[in-house]
Structures are given as C-alpha cells and as structure tokens.
Amino acid sequence: MAKMIFVNLPVANVAKATAFYEAIGMKKNPMFSNEQASAMEWSDTIMFMLLDHAFYATFTDKKIIDAKTTSGVLLALSRDSRAAVDEIVEAAIAAGGREPREKQDLGFMYGRAFEDLDGHVFEPSYMDMAAAAQALAPTHGDAVSA
C-alpha cells in the first residue's frame, strides 16, 4: 500500500463542508463517509477527513479550536500554474469561503490563501522551479556559512 496522509478537520456541519470541498475540486469517497464524516480525496495519497465535532472529539482529549479565531495549522497545496491557484481560490470564495490576505507574488513563486467554512486556512501556491533555482542560487562571491 502506498503511503498516505489523512488530514482530519473538525467541521460544524458535515454536509455543508462536503459541498464546499466538492466545489473546490475534491471528490467524496463514499466508502469512508457517513453523517459524521466525509472523506474528501485531494489526490491518490492525500485525503481530508471532515469530522463533525462530536466525532472528532473521540480522537482527542484536547479542546477543539475555533479555526476562525485560532490558528492550528496552515495547509499548503501545490498547484500546476498561477491560473490553477486563482481557480481554486475563486471556487472557494464562490462556495462561501473567504480570502484572508493578499496574494503573494515573488516572481518564481505565486500564492494565495483561502479559509473554508470553518476557518481552516489553505495556501495554494505555484512555484516555477527553474526560476526558483535561478532566483535562490548564491551569486559569485557570496560566502556560505554552516
């Protein structure tokens, strides 16, 4: 079996959260979904598990944060182009999410951010690796220290 990652997120309303994640391009895996949870496929190896608060609480003794007011994690998502970054952010906004900050354009790297309905922050970005290598390469005469 391939190594996989399951990102478990507490959500206030599983049905509304599922619709949001479908709107930004994820697919619901019905095998691992019910009224308490939706398994949303980002890729063959990455799954976002949207868990209602009561179900999420069965996995931890810690207080569940309110992601709208407290940051617990920032989820970076690589995209294939600048247009793909814009596409997912615009889909998130259209589905009820919000853009919490201005876009970041470093030339070789372009990124934006969006919050889902529960305030979880996603940071889709595109990086031109050839341009990044050139931009980040040490110039002649630069000292490199350990």
ZAVEX-27069 format. One line per 10 residues: number of its first residue (from 1); their letters; for each residue x, y, z of N, C-alpha, C. Coordinates in nm, 4 decimals. Example, Ala and Ser with C-alpha at 12.3 -4.5 7.8 and 13.67 -1.06 7.14 Angstrom:
<sites>
1 = AS = 1.3190 -0.5690 0.7800 1.2300 -0.4500 0.7800 1.3200 -0.3300 0.7800; 1.2850 -0.2250 0.7080 1.3670 -0.1060 0.7140 1.2900 0.0030 0.7870
</sites>
This chain:
<sites>
1 = MAKMIFVNLP = 0.0837 -0.1186 0.0000 0.0000 0.0000 0.0000 0.0879 0.1246 0.0000; 0.0474 0.2223 -0.0790 0.1207 0.3485 -0.0853 0.1069 0.4238 0.0459; 0.2077 0.5014 0.0796 0.1970 0.5869 0.1977 0.0933 0.6943 0.1686; 0.0077 0.7177 0.2672 -0.0986 0.8162 0.2517 -0.0990 0.9103 0.3715; -0.1623 1.0237 0.3540 -0.1838 1.1159 0.4648 -0.3329 1.1455 0.4714; -0.3858 1.1428 0.5929 -0.5245 1.1760 0.6196 -0.5246 1.2992 0.7098; -0.5764 1.4091 0.6595 -0.5829 1.5328 0.7358 -0.7228 1.5395 0.7963; -0.7312 1.5275 0.9277 -0.8596 1.5287 0.9974 -0.8927 1.6707 1.0399; -1.0096 1.7198 0.9961 -1.0511 1.8554 1.0274 -1.1869 1.8541 1.0962; -1.1985 1.9214 1.2112 -1.3295 1.9329 1.2746 -1.4139 2.0349 1.1980
11 = VANVAKATAF = -1.5395 1.9990 1.1717 -1.6297 2.0889 1.0992 -1.7631 2.0983 1.1733; -1.8279 2.2116 1.1614 -1.9555 2.2336 1.2296 -2.0699 2.1606 1.1601; -2.0625 2.1490 1.0272 -2.1701 2.0879 0.9506 -2.1087 2.0037 0.8389; -2.1151 1.8726 0.8511 -2.0504 1.7826 0.7551 -2.1061 1.8014 0.6139; -2.2368 1.8134 0.5993 -2.2970 1.8275 0.4665 -2.2519 1.9564 0.3978; -2.2535 2.0685 0.4708 -2.2099 2.1962 0.4126 -2.0605 2.1929 0.3812; -1.9810 2.1349 0.4710 -1.8366 2.1253 0.4468 -1.8087 2.0373 0.3250; -1.8820 1.9280 0.3117 -1.8650 1.8389 0.1967 -1.8931 1.9132 0.0675; -2.0012 1.9900 0.0627 -2.0349 2.0675 -0.0568 -1.9246 2.1685 -0.0890; -1.8676 2.2314 0.0134 -1.7590 2.3277 -0.0070 -1.6388 2.2579 -0.0710
21 = YEAIGMKKNP = -1.5982 2.1451 -0.0153 -1.4799 2.0749 -0.0665 -1.5038 2.0183 -0.2060; -1.6260 1.9789 -0.2358 -1.6578 1.9369 -0.3727 -1.6479 2.0552 -0.4674; -1.6885 2.1732 -0.4226 -1.6833 2.2934 -0.5055 -1.5411 2.3343 -0.5403; -1.4436 2.2969 -0.4562 -1.3040 2.3323 -0.4874 -1.2305 2.2160 -0.5547; -1.3049 2.1143 -0.5958 -1.2469 2.0100 -0.6797 -1.2178 1.8772 -0.6142; -1.2525 1.8583 -0.4884 -1.2287 1.7292 -0.4239 -1.3474 1.6369 -0.4474; -1.3196 1.5081 -0.4390 -1.4247 1.4083 -0.4578 -1.4487 1.3343 -0.3274; -1.5754 1.3135 -0.2972 -1.6138 1.2411 -0.1760 -1.5977 1.0915 -0.1996; -1.5305 1.0253 -0.1056 -1.5174 0.8801 -0.1107 -1.6272 0.8218 -0.0222; -1.7325 0.7653 -0.0831 -1.8463 0.7183 -0.0035 -1.8129 0.6015 0.0891
31 = MFSNEQASAM = -1.7069 0.5279 0.0597 -1.6699 0.4142 0.1429 -1.6346 0.4578 0.2853; -1.5777 0.5773 0.2983 -1.5329 0.6253 0.4286 -1.6117 0.7481 0.4738; -1.7348 0.7600 0.4282 -1.8172 0.8762 0.4603 -1.9517 0.8326 0.5170; -2.0031 0.9141 0.6079 -2.1373 0.8945 0.6633 -2.1847 1.0283 0.7165; -2.2881 1.0309 0.7999 -2.3388 1.1588 0.8504 -2.2428 1.2260 0.9485; -2.1464 1.1524 1.0036 -2.0486 1.2084 1.0975 -1.9200 1.2537 1.0296; -1.8944 1.2034 0.9094 -1.7660 1.2296 0.8445 -1.7767 1.2187 0.6933; -1.6963 1.2991 0.6249 -1.6810 1.2865 0.4802 -1.5334 1.2733 0.4497; -1.5007 1.1737 0.3698 -1.3640 1.1535 0.3228 -1.3525 1.2213 0.1865; -1.2743 1.3274 0.1800 -1.2612 1.4063 0.0580 -1.1229 1.3845 -0.0026
41 = EWSDTIMFML = -1.1201 1.3331 -0.1243 -0.9938 1.2982 -0.1915 -0.9329 1.4191 -0.2609; -0.8120 1.4536 -0.2187 -0.7329 1.5587 -0.2845 -0.6493 1.4946 -0.3950; -0.5947 1.3762 -0.3650 -0.5145 1.3013 -0.4621 -0.5220 1.1536 -0.4238; -0.4462 1.0712 -0.4933 -0.4444 0.9277 -0.4614 -0.3872 0.8999 -0.3229; -0.3110 0.9926 -0.2697 -0.2444 0.9676 -0.1417 -0.2792 1.0675 -0.0312; -0.3632 1.1655 -0.0609 -0.3993 1.2661 0.0390 -0.5509 1.2756 0.0489; -0.6006 1.2585 0.1709 -0.7444 1.2616 0.1969 -0.7719 1.3580 0.3120; -0.8709 1.4451 0.2934 -0.9168 1.5321 0.4001 -1.0397 1.4682 0.4621; -1.0317 1.4402 0.5918 -1.1431 1.3813 0.6651 -1.2161 1.4930 0.7377; -1.3388 1.5201 0.6956 -1.4206 1.6240 0.7565 -1.5061 1.5575 0.8632
51 = LDHAFYATFT = -1.4761 1.5862 0.9896 -1.5404 1.5177 1.1018 -1.6242 1.6150 1.1830; -1.7504 1.5768 1.2112 -1.8287 1.6649 1.2980 -1.7607 1.6705 1.4349; -1.7873 1.7751 1.5080 -1.7157 1.7997 1.6342 -1.7256 1.6828 1.7311; -1.8436 1.6234 1.7441 -1.8605 1.5121 1.8389 -1.7738 1.3933 1.7984; -1.7686 1.3637 1.6699 -1.6880 1.2509 1.6232 -1.5390 1.2829 1.6353; -1.5004 1.4044 1.5976 -1.3606 1.4469 1.6095 -1.3139 1.4331 1.7543; -1.3999 1.4681 1.8482 -1.3648 1.4640 1.9914 -1.3349 1.3231 2.0409; -1.3788 1.2204 1.9687 -1.3483 1.0834 2.0111 -1.2022 1.0470 1.9860; -1.1304 1.1298 1.9121 -0.9903 1.1033 1.8791 -0.8910 1.1829 1.9643; -0.9414 1.2720 2.0486 -0.8520 1.3560 2.1281 -0.9192 1.3986 2.2574
61 = DKKIIDAKTT = -0.8369 1.4214 2.3586 -0.8863 1.4763 2.4848 -0.8723 1.6283 2.4865; -0.8091 1.6847 2.3842 -0.7868 1.8289 2.3790 -0.9117 1.9019 2.3326; -0.9197 2.0277 2.3717 -1.0280 2.1145 2.3278 -1.0155 2.1374 2.1774; -1.1271 2.1336 2.1072 -1.1272 2.1615 1.9636 -1.1226 2.3130 1.9452; -1.0268 2.3585 1.8670 -1.0123 2.5025 1.8455 -1.1219 2.5553 1.7545; -1.1448 2.6839 1.7620 -1.2282 2.7540 1.6663 -1.1311 2.8101 1.5634; -1.1220 2.7464 1.4476 -1.0240 2.7861 1.3467 -1.0517 2.9247 1.2888; -1.1671 2.9810 1.3179 -1.1958 3.1174 1.2726 -1.1237 3.2206 1.3582; -1.0828 3.1814 1.4797 -1.0163 3.2759 1.5700 -0.8793 3.2297 1.6161; -0.8486 3.1013 1.6001 -0.7220 3.0445 1.6457 -0.6595 2.9646 1.5326
71 = SGVLLALSRD = -0.5312 2.9850 1.5091 -0.4630 2.9090 1.4043 -0.4015 2.7839 1.4640; -0.4313 2.6703 1.4035 -0.3735 2.5455 1.4488 -0.2852 2.4816 1.3429; -0.3148 2.5128 1.2162 -0.2395 2.4559 1.1053 -0.2657 2.5395 0.9806; -0.1660 2.5480 0.8935 -0.1801 2.6090 0.7617 -0.1536 2.4979 0.6606; -0.2459 2.4764 0.5705 -0.2374 2.3644 0.4778 -0.1949 2.4146 0.3400; -0.0703 2.3874 0.3023 -0.0168 2.4325 0.1740 -0.0490 2.3287 0.0669; -0.1034 2.3767 -0.0454 -0.1425 2.2900 -0.1560 -0.0682 2.3336 -0.2818; 0.0112 2.2463 -0.3399 0.0805 2.2831 -0.4635 -0.0175 2.2768 -0.5800; -0.0012 2.3687 -0.6734 -0.0850 2.3747 -0.7936 0.0070 2.3770 -0.9146; -0.0474 2.3454 -1.0311 0.0328 2.3334 -1.1532 0.0599 2.4658 -1.2240
81 = SRAAVDEIVE = -0.0093 2.5725 -1.1856 0.0086 2.7016 -1.2524 -0.0493 2.8125 -1.1660; -0.0170 2.9351 -1.2037 -0.0768 3.0509 -1.1374 -0.2286 3.0490 -1.1572; -0.2715 3.0140 -1.2777 -0.4149 3.0089 -1.3066 -0.4843 2.9065 -1.2174; -0.4195 2.7943 -1.1896 -0.4785 2.6920 -1.1033 -0.4895 2.7417 -0.9592; -0.3937 2.8242 -0.9165 -0.4013 2.8858 -0.7838 -0.5239 2.9758 -0.7782; -0.5367 3.0636 -0.8780 -0.6509 3.1546 -0.8821 -0.7823 3.0779 -0.8896; -0.7847 2.9717 -0.9679 -0.9073 2.8927 -0.9869 -0.9588 2.8340 -0.8556; -0.8710 2.7730 -0.7766 -0.9174 2.7106 -0.6526 -0.9593 2.8163 -0.5506; -0.8893 2.9301 -0.5460 -0.9269 3.0354 -0.4517 -1.0618 3.0952 -0.4912; -1.0810 3.1217 -0.6196 -1.2085 3.1777 -0.6645 -1.3226 3.0788 -0.6400
91 = AAIAAGGREP = -1.2984 2.9480 -0.6585 -1.4006 2.8464 -0.6298 -1.4333 2.8442 -0.4811; -1.3313 2.8575 -0.3972 -1.3526 2.8594 -0.2519 -1.4367 2.9793 -0.2111; -1.4072 3.0950 -0.2663 -1.4839 3.2161 -0.2344 -1.6286 3.1993 -0.2814; -1.6480 3.1481 -0.4016 -1.7831 3.1282 -0.4555 -1.8636 3.0288 -0.3715; -1.7938 2.9346 -0.3055 -1.8601 2.8330 -0.2237 -1.8804 2.8773 -0.0787; -1.8475 3.0033 -0.0478 -1.8711 3.0550 0.0866 -1.7473 3.0750 0.1711; -1.6304 3.0432 0.1158 -1.5053 3.0669 0.1883 -1.4654 3.2132 0.1773; -1.3507 3.2443 0.2340 -1.3028 3.3824 0.2246 -1.1525 3.3833 0.2044; -1.1032 3.4923 0.1487 -0.9600 3.5104 0.1266 -0.9060 3.5989 0.2384; -0.8251 3.5426 0.3300 -0.7843 3.6163 0.4497 -0.6693 3.7142 0.4316
101 = REKQDLGFMY = -0.6004 3.7083 0.3172 -0.4879 3.8002 0.2968 -0.4660 3.8210 0.1481; -0.3813 3.9181 0.1176 -0.3481 3.9483 -0.0218 -0.2650 3.8356 -0.0823; -0.2691 3.8237 -0.2141 -0.1861 3.7244 -0.2824 -0.0388 3.7608 -0.2649; 0.0461 3.6612 -0.2769 0.1903 3.6808 -0.2660 0.2540 3.6432 -0.3997; 0.3265 3.7352 -0.4581 0.3900 3.7100 -0.5871 0.5383 3.7442 -0.5756; 0.6208 3.6391 -0.5704 0.7658 3.6577 -0.5619 0.8332 3.6375 -0.6975; 0.7553 3.6351 -0.8030 0.8097 3.6100 -0.9357 0.8147 3.4603 -0.9632; 0.9053 3.3920 -0.8962 0.9196 3.2473 -0.9144 0.8154 3.1683 -0.8352; 0.7525 3.2337 -0.7357 0.6517 3.1672 -0.6547 0.5306 3.2590 -0.6418; 0.4127 3.1971 -0.6586 0.2872 3.2712 -0.6527 0.1924 3.1968 -0.5610
111 = GRAFEDLDGH = 0.1338 3.2679 -0.4668 0.0427 3.2014 -0.3751 -0.0688 3.2918 -0.3272; -0.1766 3.2260 -0.2905 -0.2905 3.2933 -0.2300 -0.3353 3.2076 -0.1123; -0.4391 3.2493 -0.0439 -0.4909 3.1719 0.0684 -0.6422 3.1803 0.0688; -0.7042 3.0769 0.1260 -0.8478 3.0822 0.1498 -0.8799 3.0071 0.2774; -0.9912 3.0462 0.3370 -1.0435 2.9768 0.4542 -1.1675 2.8999 0.4114; -1.1833 2.7780 0.4641 -1.3059 2.7032 0.4393 -1.4168 2.7576 0.5296; -1.5316 2.6933 0.5307 -1.6454 2.7417 0.6087 -1.6186 2.7442 0.7583; -1.5256 2.6596 0.8053 -1.4940 2.6510 0.9481 -1.3696 2.7307 0.9863; -1.3073 2.7987 0.8907 -1.1920 2.8820 0.9192 -1.0569 2.8151 0.8997; -1.0541 2.6897 0.8522 -0.9268 2.6228 0.8250 -0.8617 2.6909 0.7043
121 = VFEPSYMDMA = -0.7330 2.7236 0.7163 -0.6633 2.8015 0.6141 -0.5847 2.7108 0.5198; -0.6100 2.7322 0.3906 -0.5389 2.6624 0.2843 -0.4583 2.7642 0.2063; -0.3379 2.7242 0.1654 -0.2488 2.8137 0.0923 -0.2064 2.7492 -0.0389; -0.2885 2.7614 -0.1441 -0.2468 2.7075 -0.2732 -0.1349 2.7932 -0.3316; -0.0372 2.7270 -0.3916 0.0745 2.8018 -0.4490 0.1308 2.7298 -0.5709; 0.1951 2.8088 -0.6549 0.2648 2.7574 -0.7724 0.4079 2.8055 -0.7647; 0.5026 2.7153 -0.7951 0.6417 2.7546 -0.7982 0.7036 2.7095 -0.9304; 0.7635 2.8048 -1.0005 0.8404 2.7762 -1.1218 0.9793 2.7346 -1.0733; 1.0057 2.6046 -1.0738 1.1292 2.5524 -1.0134 1.2557 2.6041 -1.0822; 1.2529 2.6199 -1.2135 1.3712 2.6722 -1.2833 1.3979 2.8164 -1.2412
131 = AAAQALAPTH = 1.2929 2.8963 -1.2350 1.3082 3.0356 -1.1928 1.3482 3.0433 -1.0453; 1.2960 2.9515 -0.9632 1.3320 2.9495 -0.8210 1.4798 2.9174 -0.8038; 1.5280 2.8191 -0.8790 1.6700 2.7818 -0.8697 1.7586 2.9000 -0.9068; 1.7192 2.9723 -1.0091 1.7974 3.0889 -1.0516 1.7873 3.2011 -0.9483; 1.6692 3.2265 -0.8973 1.6491 3.3357 -0.8015 1.7155 3.3084 -0.6680; 1.7206 3.1828 -0.6287 1.7744 3.1475 -0.4972 1.9193 3.1017 -0.5004; 1.9792 3.0928 -0.6188 2.1186 3.0493 -0.6297 2.2111 3.1565 -0.5728; 2.3139 3.1123 -0.4994 2.4105 3.2101 -0.4480 2.4838 3.2772 -0.5642; 2.5081 3.4066 -0.5513 2.5814 3.4777 -0.6560 2.7306 3.4616 -0.6330; 2.8093 3.4845 -0.7352 2.9547 3.4725 -0.7273 3.0084 3.5619 -0.6167
141 = GDAVSA = 3.0853 3.5058 -0.5304 3.1457 3.5812 -0.4227 3.0691 3.5753 -0.2923; 2.9464 3.5218 -0.2954 2.8703 3.5099 -0.1706 2.9350 3.4043 -0.0831; 2.9460 3.4347 0.0414 3.0008 3.3376 0.1377 2.8876 3.2516 0.1900; 2.9140 3.1235 0.1981 2.8172 3.0316 0.2547 2.8736 2.9835 0.3875; 2.7963 3.0008 0.4928 2.8438 2.9564 0.6226 2.7584 2.8426 0.6727; 2.8151 2.7606 0.7566 2.7412 2.6465 0.8105 2.6843 2.6792 0.9436
</sites>
